[in-house]
């Protein structure tokens, strides 16, 4: 299943979200769409294995090793009322 970046109106401008996590707001639709496409493309770039630390939904901090070659498929969907 791909990692989906949704572009929508948000917080007085436009933003993209992945699952329920929003990016910073952008002043216009085109800028938000370009940022979503850029983020989705970078998400697919491989790299070196690295240790990551993140907070889980129950508020606990977790550290694990992330494989640099384990990259998700991505997709950008424009859910805003303003389409290109």
N, C-alpha and C positions, 0 to 999 in steps of 0.2 A: 504494500500500500504506500503510495507516495506521501511525502510531507507536503501539505498544501498551504500555500501563502494566499490568504484572502485579502483583497484590497477593498476597503469600505470607508464611508464617512465615519469619523470618530473624533471626539474631543475638539470640536470646532474646526476641523480640517479633514484630512484624509490620512489613513494609516493602513498598515497591513498587520494581519494577525496570523499566528500559527497556533492551532488549537485555541486556547483562550488567552494567549499571551499577545499583547499589542506592542507594536513598535512605537517609537515617538511619533507624534502627529507631524504631518507635512502640510504646507500651506495650500497645495493644490493636488488634484487627482494625478496629473502626469508625473509629478515628482514622487508621489507615493508608489505609483505603479513601477516606475524605474527603480526605486529603492527595493521593492519586493522582488523584481526580476534579478537585480544584482545580488541580493541576499540568497535567493534560491540557487543561483549559479555558484556562489561561493560555498554554499552548503555541500556541493558535490565535489569540491576539491579535496583530494587526498592529502595526507601529510604524515607526520611522524606520530607514533603512539605517544599519548600524553596522559598524565593524571589529571582528572577533573574533579571538582568539588561542587556539589549542588544541593539545594534544599528540596526535600520531598514534600508532597502535598500535606503530610501530617506535621510539618515543621522541623523534621530531623535533617541534619546535614549528613551527606554521604560522600565518600571519596571512592572513585574507581578508576581503572585504567581504560581509556578509550582508544580503540584501534584507529590508526590514521587511515587505514584502507577501508574501513566500514562506513561507507557513505550512503545516505538515503537517496532515493529518487525524489525529485521535487516537481511541483506544479504551481503555477500562479493562476488564480481565478479572480477576475475583476467582478466583485459583487456590488460595486457602487452604481448609483443611478446614472453616472456620467461615464460613458464608454468611449474608448478611442475609436 
